[in-house]
Amino acid sequence: MSKINIAVLGANGQLGQSLQQWHKKNNPAENCFFFTSSDLDITDKNQLESQLLQSQNFDYIINCAAYTAVDQAEFSKEKADEVNHLGVKNLAEICQVSNSTLLHISTDFVFDGKMNRPLTEKDIPNPINYYGLSKLKGEKQIQSHLKKYFILRTGWLYSSFGKNFFKTVQRLAKNNTQISMIYDQVGTPTHTSVLIKAILKIIHSHSQAYGVYHIANEGVASWYDFAYEILQFSNSKCLLNPILTEDYPTPAKRPAYSVLDKSKFKKEFNISFPHWKESLKDCF
């Protein structure tokens, strides 16, 4: 039986680096090819064609490539759109020709945060910042071009790689005696290992249950709660102050509530996810 060929795009991001680390540790049966944004730019369709159509036949393409600077996206709308929307359109068209299954990472920020219950895949997206809008446009391109796709929405993603809240809190705590964190925005801190677990489950089961799925750790937290646990695990003496969203204005609005309901994926794939505090402990 021939090996499954997998292309991972955006290999220099935190999820891409986490997938590379997993691959090195586990030496899996699949052939994995990792492309950084400098190796392969999804906004360049000619480059995509030469790498993903002509050089190799890929069974799965995992798209971790994204423009993720939420605040900067308000000032660089064209750049955010180029990567998160038009780049994804290119990728969907390539997958259509190559008959590859696309696994695409999306975000809880496609929602407005006005619901006060966990969000399901049936809830209608309504982004309140340009990053969320650009990601939603990308989702729609996939849905209009492909049948063989898995759109995996997640949120509050962190790991020991790249830029993320987990690393930012540790850096701030080292350099300050006290820091302030927002406590009226609620979501679920999600470690990259949870997304990897979901991706592997899809690939290993050869699933054809295509569509949109929500993937995250279990549990609920504010940014304050998340920071508090990070400081506890770090044995930091830094004082943590709770503040309201209005006390810390940012260029991009954030959803007040973006907890994702994972029951669709858990039921379809017979899988469970750990509580966010367990994953945080493992990360340390």
N, C-alpha and C positions, 0 to 999 in steps of 0.2 A: 504494500500500500504506500503510495507516494505521500511525502510530507505536505502538510498544509503550508502555503506561503502567505506570510502576513507582512504588510507594510505599516510601519508606525510613523506618522507625520507629526512634526513638532516635537522631535525627540530631545530637544534642548530645554523644553518646558518642564515644570515639576512632575506632571503625570508621565511625560515621555521619559524623563530620567528615572522615575520610579519603575516604569516598565522595563527599562534597560537593566536596572539593578536586579529586578525579579528574574529576568531572563538569564543573567550571569550566574545567579545563585542556583537556579533550578534546572538549567540545561534541558529545556522542554523538547518535546517531539517535533514541534513546529519550526519551520524556518522563519526567523524574524529579521526583517531589514529595517534599520532605524535611519530615518532621514531628518536631519535638523533643518531649520528654516533656510540656512545658507546652502545646504545640499539640494533642497527642493522647496521652491517658493510656490505655494498653492495659488497665488495670484498670477502666475505665469503658466498659461495653459500649454504652451509648447514644451516647457520643461516637464510638466506633468505627463504629457503624452509620451515623451522620450523615456522617462523613468518608470512610469506605471503601465504603459501599454506595450512599448517596443522591447524593453530590456528584460522584463520578467512578467509572468502571469500571476497575479495575486488573488488568492481566494478571499482574503479579508483586508480591508484598508481601515486602519484605526486613525481617525483624525483628532489629534491632540493640539493641532496648530490653531491658534486664536489670538486675536488682539484682546488683551484682558485688562488693560489700564482703564478702569471704570471712570475715574474722574477725567483723565486725559481725553477720553473718547468724546466728551462734550465739546472739546476744542479741536479735535482731530477726527471729525465725523467721516470724512472721506477715507481716511486710513482705516478706521474701524470697519467701515462698510466694505472696503476693498478686501480685507481679510475674512471677516466674519460672514459676509454675505456673498460677494462676487467670487471670492476664492472657493467658498463651499459650493457655489454653483458650478464652477469649473470641475471640482472634484466629483460632484454628482454626475456630471456629463461623462466624465472619464469612466466612472463605475458602471454607468449604463452601457457603454461600449464594451468594456472588459468583462462584464457580468460578475464583477466583484461585489461582495457584501460590504457596505459601508457602516462602520461603527463610529458615530459622531458624538462628541462631548458637547453638551449644551448646559444651560444654567437656570437656576431658580429665579434669576433676575428678569426672566421673560414675564413674570407676574408683578402685579402692582402692590401686593402686600396688604390688601384691604380685607382679605378673608381672615378669620380667626380660628381656622381649623386647618389641618394638614391638607396640602394641595394635591389633587389627583390629576392624572393625565387628561381627564375630561374637562377640567376647569379651563376657561378661556384666557389665554395670555393677554396681558395688557401692560407692556413695559413702561416704566416711568423714567428711564434714562436711556441714552443713546446706545450704550453697550448692550443692554437688554434688547433693544429694538434691532440692532445689527445681528444679534444671535438668532432672534426670531425669524428675521428675513432668511438667514441661512437654513434654518429648519424647514421653512416653506419651500426653498429651492430643492432640498432633498426629497421632500414629499411629492413635489410636482414632477421630478425626473426619475425617481427610483421606486421599485417595489421591495428590493432587497436592502433594507436599512434598519439600523437600530439607533435611534436618537436617545442618548442617555443624559438626562438632565440631573445636575448635581449642584451643590452649593457649599460655600464656606470651606473650599478645598485647601488642604495643607499637607505638608510633608517636610522632610529635612532638606529638600531641594528647592531652588528657586526663591522667588519673593512671595511671601504669604504672611498671614496674621500671626501664625505660630512663631515664626522667626523674628517678626517685627517686635512682638511683645518681649521676647527674650533680649533683643538688642536694646530696647527702650529701658528695660529694667536694670540692665548693666550700667547704663549711662545716667540714670535719674534715681532720685530717692523716692519720688512718687509719680504715678501716671494716672490718667483719666480714661475711662472707657464707657462707651454708650451702653445703657441697659434697657432701652425701650425699642431695640431692634432684635427680633428673635428669629433664629434659624437652627440649623444643625451642623456643627463642625464635622467635616467629613475628611477622613484620612484617605490618601490615594490608594491604599491597600484595598479599601472597600470597592472602589471603582475597578481595580484590577481583578478582584474576585468575580465581579459581575461580568466583565469582559471575557474572562477565561471560561466562565460558565456558559456563555452564549456560544463561544467557539467550540468548546469541547462537546457540547450537546448537539452541535450541527443544527441548531434551532432555526426554524422558518417562521417563528412567531414574531414577524417584523412589526415595527412601530415605535412609538414613543414610550419611554419608561423613566421613572424617577428612581434614582439611586443615591443613597446617603446612609450615614450611620443612623442608629436609633437615638431617640432622645431629643431634647429641646434645650436651647441655651440662648442667652443674650451674649453680645460681645464681651460684656463685663464678666459673665459666668465663665466664658471660655478663657479669658485672660486670667481670671482668678485661679483656675485649675492649672494653667501653664505655670504661673508663679509658684503654686504649691509644689508641683513636681520639680520645679527648678530650685526649690529651697531658697527662693529669693526673699529678701527683706524689704523689697520695694513696696511702698504703700499704693493701694489701688483705690481710686475714687470713681463712683458711679456718676455718669452725667447723662443728660437727655440729648436726643438728636439735635434739638434746636440750639444746644450749647456748643455744638461742633458742626457748623455748616460746611458742606462740601459742594463742589460744582455739580456732581451727579446726585440725584435723590436715590435713596436706598429703600427697598420694601421694608415696611415695619414688621411684617410677618412672612417668612418664606420657608416654613417647615414643609418638607415634601412627604407625601404619602407613598410608601414603597410597596404597598400590598400587591399591586399588579405584578411587579417583577418577582416578588417572593412567592406568589402563588404559581406563576407560570414556570418558574425555574426551581421551585422547591428549595429555597435557600433562605438563610437568616443572616442578618447583619449585626455586628456588635454595637453596644452602646458607645456613644462618642467618647466617654471617659475611659473606656477600656482601650480603644484605639490610641487615645492620647498617651496613656500609660505605656503601651507598646512602642510608640514613637520615641519615647525617652529611653 
